[in-house]
Amino acid sequence: MPEGGHRALIQSIKDAGMKVGMTVKPGTPIDALYEFVYDLDMVLVMTVEPGFSGQKFMGDQMSKVEALRKRCPDLDIQVDGGLSPSTVDAATQAGANVIVAASAIFGSDDRAGVIKALRESVVKNGHGQ
Protein backbone atom coordinates (compact mmCIF):
# COMPACT_ATOMS: atom_id res chain seq x y z
CA MET A 1 0.00 0.00 0.00
CA PRO A 2 1.48 3.37 -0.96
CA GLU A 3 1.90 6.14 1.57
CA GLY A 4 -1.50 7.80 1.75
CA GLY A 5 -3.39 4.51 1.93
CA HIS A 6 -6.32 3.46 -0.23
CA ARG A 7 -7.02 6.92 -1.56
CA ALA A 8 -3.44 7.31 -2.83
CA LEU A 9 -3.58 3.83 -4.38
CA ILE A 10 -6.85 4.65 -6.15
CA GLN A 11 -5.39 7.88 -7.50
CA SER A 12 -2.19 6.20 -8.71
CA ILE A 13 -4.24 3.60 -10.60
CA LYS A 14 -6.36 6.32 -12.21
CA ASP A 15 -3.23 8.35 -13.02
CA ALA A 16 -1.94 5.29 -14.90
CA GLY A 17 -5.07 5.40 -17.08
CA MET A 18 -6.72 2.35 -15.56
CA LYS A 19 -10.10 1.77 -13.97
CA VAL A 20 -10.40 1.05 -10.26
CA GLY A 21 -12.57 -1.47 -8.49
CA MET A 22 -12.94 -2.96 -5.02
CA THR A 23 -14.43 -6.23 -3.83
CA VAL A 24 -16.75 -6.86 -0.90
CA LYS A 25 -16.72 -10.35 0.60
CA PRO A 26 -19.88 -11.74 2.22
CA GLY A 27 -18.69 -10.91 5.74
CA THR A 28 -17.70 -7.33 4.94
CA PRO A 29 -20.33 -4.63 5.53
CA ILE A 30 -21.01 -2.53 2.44
CA ASP A 31 -20.42 0.70 4.33
CA ALA A 32 -16.73 -0.26 4.50
CA LEU A 33 -16.54 0.99 0.89
CA TYR A 34 -18.52 4.19 1.29
CA GLU A 35 -15.42 6.27 1.99
CA PHE A 36 -14.09 5.37 -1.48
CA VAL A 37 -17.14 4.46 -3.54
CA TYR A 38 -17.37 7.72 -5.49
CA ASP A 39 -13.77 7.25 -6.66
CA LEU A 40 -14.40 3.72 -7.96
CA ASP A 41 -15.38 2.54 -11.42
CA MET A 42 -16.68 -0.83 -10.23
CA VAL A 43 -17.55 -2.72 -7.07
CA LEU A 44 -17.59 -6.51 -7.04
CA VAL A 45 -20.04 -8.00 -4.55
CA MET A 46 -19.09 -11.60 -3.79
CA THR A 47 -22.11 -13.86 -3.32
CA VAL A 48 -19.98 -16.81 -2.19
CA GLU A 49 -16.87 -17.03 -0.05
CA PRO A 50 -13.88 -16.57 -2.37
CA GLY A 51 -11.91 -19.67 -3.11
CA PHE A 52 -13.51 -22.18 -5.41
CA SER A 53 -16.11 -22.44 -8.12
CA GLY A 54 -19.49 -24.11 -7.75
CA GLN A 55 -20.63 -22.66 -4.41
CA LYS A 56 -24.25 -21.81 -3.69
CA PHE A 57 -25.48 -18.25 -4.37
CA MET A 58 -25.92 -16.19 -1.18
CA GLY A 59 -29.06 -14.17 -1.90
CA ASP A 60 -28.72 -12.22 1.34
CA GLN A 61 -25.86 -10.30 -0.29
CA MET A 62 -28.33 -8.55 -2.60
CA SER A 63 -28.94 -5.92 0.07
CA LYS A 64 -25.37 -4.74 -0.61
CA VAL A 65 -26.10 -4.46 -4.33
CA GLU A 66 -29.31 -2.53 -3.60
CA ALA A 67 -27.52 -0.13 -1.25
CA LEU A 68 -24.75 0.50 -3.80
CA ARG A 69 -27.19 1.05 -6.67
CA LYS A 70 -29.20 3.52 -4.58
CA ARG A 71 -26.09 5.44 -3.57
CA CYS A 72 -24.31 5.28 -6.95
CA PRO A 73 -26.74 4.90 -9.86
CA ASP A 74 -23.98 4.99 -12.51
CA LEU A 75 -21.50 2.64 -10.82
CA ASP A 76 -20.71 -0.72 -12.43
CA ILE A 77 -21.81 -3.30 -9.87
CA GLN A 78 -20.54 -6.80 -10.50
CA VAL A 79 -21.83 -9.92 -8.76
CA ASP A 80 -19.78 -13.12 -8.62
CA GLY A 81 -20.63 -16.46 -7.07
CA GLY A 82 -23.32 -19.04 -7.64
CA LEU A 83 -24.96 -17.15 -10.48
CA SER A 84 -27.00 -19.08 -13.01
CA PRO A 85 -30.16 -18.52 -15.04
CA SER A 86 -32.14 -19.38 -11.89
CA THR A 87 -30.36 -16.84 -9.63
CA VAL A 88 -29.37 -14.01 -11.96
CA ASP A 89 -32.70 -12.17 -11.73
CA ALA A 90 -32.15 -11.60 -8.00
CA ALA A 91 -28.82 -9.93 -8.79
CA THR A 92 -30.03 -7.80 -11.69
CA GLN A 93 -33.23 -6.77 -9.92
CA ALA A 94 -31.07 -5.61 -7.01
CA GLY A 95 -29.02 -3.48 -9.41
CA ALA A 96 -26.10 -5.57 -10.68
CA ASN A 97 -25.10 -4.80 -14.25
CA VAL A 98 -22.03 -7.06 -14.54
CA ILE A 99 -22.43 -10.81 -14.00
CA VAL A 100 -19.81 -13.53 -13.45
CA ALA A 101 -21.17 -17.04 -13.90
CA ALA A 102 -18.26 -19.37 -14.64
CA SER A 103 -19.76 -22.60 -13.28
CA ALA A 104 -23.13 -22.01 -14.91
CA ILE A 105 -21.56 -21.36 -18.30
CA PHE A 106 -18.71 -23.85 -18.38
CA GLY A 107 -20.73 -26.57 -16.66
CA SER A 108 -23.54 -26.40 -19.22
CA ASP A 109 -23.99 -28.28 -22.47
CA ASP A 110 -25.78 -25.15 -23.74
CA ARG A 111 -23.26 -22.41 -23.00
CA ALA A 112 -24.77 -20.04 -25.54
CA GLY A 113 -28.21 -20.50 -23.97
CA VAL A 114 -26.89 -19.78 -20.48
CA ILE A 115 -25.07 -16.66 -21.67
CA LYS A 116 -28.21 -15.50 -23.47
CA ALA A 117 -30.34 -15.98 -20.32
CA LEU A 118 -27.83 -14.09 -18.17
CA ARG A 119 -27.58 -11.22 -20.67
CA GLU A 120 -31.37 -11.02 -21.03
CA SER A 121 -31.74 -10.66 -17.26
CA VAL A 122 -29.33 -7.71 -17.18
CA VAL A 123 -31.15 -6.00 -20.06
CA LYS A 124 -34.64 -6.84 -18.75
CA ASN A 125 -33.87 -5.22 -15.42
CA GLY A 126 -32.60 -2.03 -17.02
CA HIS A 127 -28.86 -2.34 -16.54
CA GLY A 128 -27.42 -3.15 -19.94
CA GLN A 129 -27.76 -3.46 -23.69
C-alpha positions as CSV (number, residue, x, y, z in Angstrom):
1,M,0.0,0.0,0.0
2,P,1.5,3.4,-1.0
3,E,1.9,6.1,1.6
4,G,-1.5,7.8,1.8
5,G,-3.4,4.5,1.9
6,H,-6.3,3.5,-0.2
7,R,-7.0,6.9,-1.6
8,A,-3.4,7.3,-2.8
9,L,-3.6,3.8,-4.4
10,I,-6.9,4.7,-6.2
11,Q,-5.4,7.9,-7.5
12,S,-2.2,6.2,-8.7
13,I,-4.2,3.6,-10.6
14,K,-6.4,6.3,-12.2
15,D,-3.2,8.4,-13.0
16,A,-1.9,5.3,-14.9
17,G,-5.1,5.4,-17.1
18,M,-6.7,2.3,-15.6
19,K,-10.1,1.8,-14.0
20,V,-10.4,1.0,-10.3
21,G,-12.6,-1.5,-8.5
22,M,-12.9,-3.0,-5.0
23,T,-14.4,-6.2,-3.8
24,V,-16.7,-6.9,-0.9
25,K,-16.7,-10.4,0.6
26,P,-19.9,-11.7,2.2
27,G,-18.7,-10.9,5.7
28,T,-17.7,-7.3,4.9
29,P,-20.3,-4.6,5.5
30,I,-21.0,-2.5,2.4
31,D,-20.4,0.7,4.3
32,A,-16.7,-0.3,4.5
33,L,-16.5,1.0,0.9
34,Y,-18.5,4.2,1.3
35,E,-15.4,6.3,2.0
36,F,-14.1,5.4,-1.5
37,V,-17.1,4.5,-3.5
38,Y,-17.4,7.7,-5.5
39,D,-13.8,7.3,-6.7
40,L,-14.4,3.7,-8.0
41,D,-15.4,2.5,-11.4
42,M,-16.7,-0.8,-10.2
43,V,-17.6,-2.7,-7.1
44,L,-17.6,-6.5,-7.0
45,V,-20.0,-8.0,-4.5
46,M,-19.1,-11.6,-3.8
47,T,-22.1,-13.9,-3.3
48,V,-20.0,-16.8,-2.2
49,E,-16.9,-17.0,0.0
50,P,-13.9,-16.6,-2.4
51,G,-11.9,-19.7,-3.1
52,F,-13.5,-22.2,-5.4
53,S,-16.1,-22.4,-8.1
54,G,-19.5,-24.1,-7.7
55,Q,-20.6,-22.7,-4.4
56,K,-24.3,-21.8,-3.7
57,F,-25.5,-18.2,-4.4
58,M,-25.9,-16.2,-1.2
59,G,-29.1,-14.2,-1.9
60,D,-28.7,-12.2,1.3
61,Q,-25.9,-10.3,-0.3
62,M,-28.3,-8.5,-2.6
63,S,-28.9,-5.9,0.1
64,K,-25.4,-4.7,-0.6
65,V,-26.1,-4.5,-4.3
66,E,-29.3,-2.5,-3.6
67,A,-27.5,-0.1,-1.3
68,L,-24.8,0.5,-3.8
69,R,-27.2,1.1,-6.7
70,K,-29.2,3.5,-4.6
71,R,-26.1,5.4,-3.6
72,C,-24.3,5.3,-6.9
73,P,-26.7,4.9,-9.9
74,D,-24.0,5.0,-12.5
75,L,-21.5,2.6,-10.8
76,D,-20.7,-0.7,-12.4
77,I,-21.8,-3.3,-9.9
78,Q,-20.5,-6.8,-10.5
79,V,-21.8,-9.9,-8.8
80,D,-19.8,-13.1,-8.6
81,G,-20.6,-16.5,-7.1
82,G,-23.3,-19.0,-7.6
83,L,-25.0,-17.2,-10.5
84,S,-27.0,-19.1,-13.0
85,P,-30.2,-18.5,-15.0
86,S,-32.1,-19.4,-11.9
87,T,-30.4,-16.8,-9.6
88,V,-29.4,-14.0,-12.0
89,D,-32.7,-12.2,-11.7
90,A,-32.2,-11.6,-8.0
91,A,-28.8,-9.9,-8.8
92,T,-30.0,-7.8,-11.7
93,Q,-33.2,-6.8,-9.9
94,A,-31.1,-5.6,-7.0
95,G,-29.0,-3.5,-9.4
96,A,-26.1,-5.6,-10.7
97,N,-25.1,-4.8,-14.3
98,V,-22.0,-7.1,-14.5
99,I,-22.4,-10.8,-14.0
100,V,-19.8,-13.5,-13.4
101,A,-21.2,-17.0,-13.9
102,A,-18.3,-19.4,-14.6
103,S,-19.8,-22.6,-13.3
104,A,-23.1,-22.0,-14.9
105,I,-21.6,-21.4,-18.3
106,F,-18.7,-23.8,-18.4
107,G,-20.7,-26.6,-16.7
108,S,-23.5,-26.4,-19.2
109,D,-24.0,-28.3,-22.5
110,D,-25.8,-25.2,-23.7
111,R,-23.3,-22.4,-23.0
112,A,-24.8,-20.0,-25.5
113,G,-28.2,-20.5,-24.0
114,V,-26.9,-19.8,-20.5
115,I,-25.1,-16.7,-21.7
116,K,-28.2,-15.5,-23.5
117,A,-30.3,-16.0,-20.3
118,L,-27.8,-14.1,-18.2
119,R,-27.6,-11.2,-20.7
120,E,-31.4,-11.0,-21.0
121,S,-31.7,-10.7,-17.3
122,V,-29.3,-7.7,-17.2
123,V,-31.1,-6.0,-20.1
124,K,-34.6,-6.8,-18.8
125,N,-33.9,-5.2,-15.4
126,G,-32.6,-2.0,-17.0
127,H,-28.9,-2.3,-16.5
128,G,-27.4,-3.2,-19.9
129,Q,-27.8,-3.5,-23.7
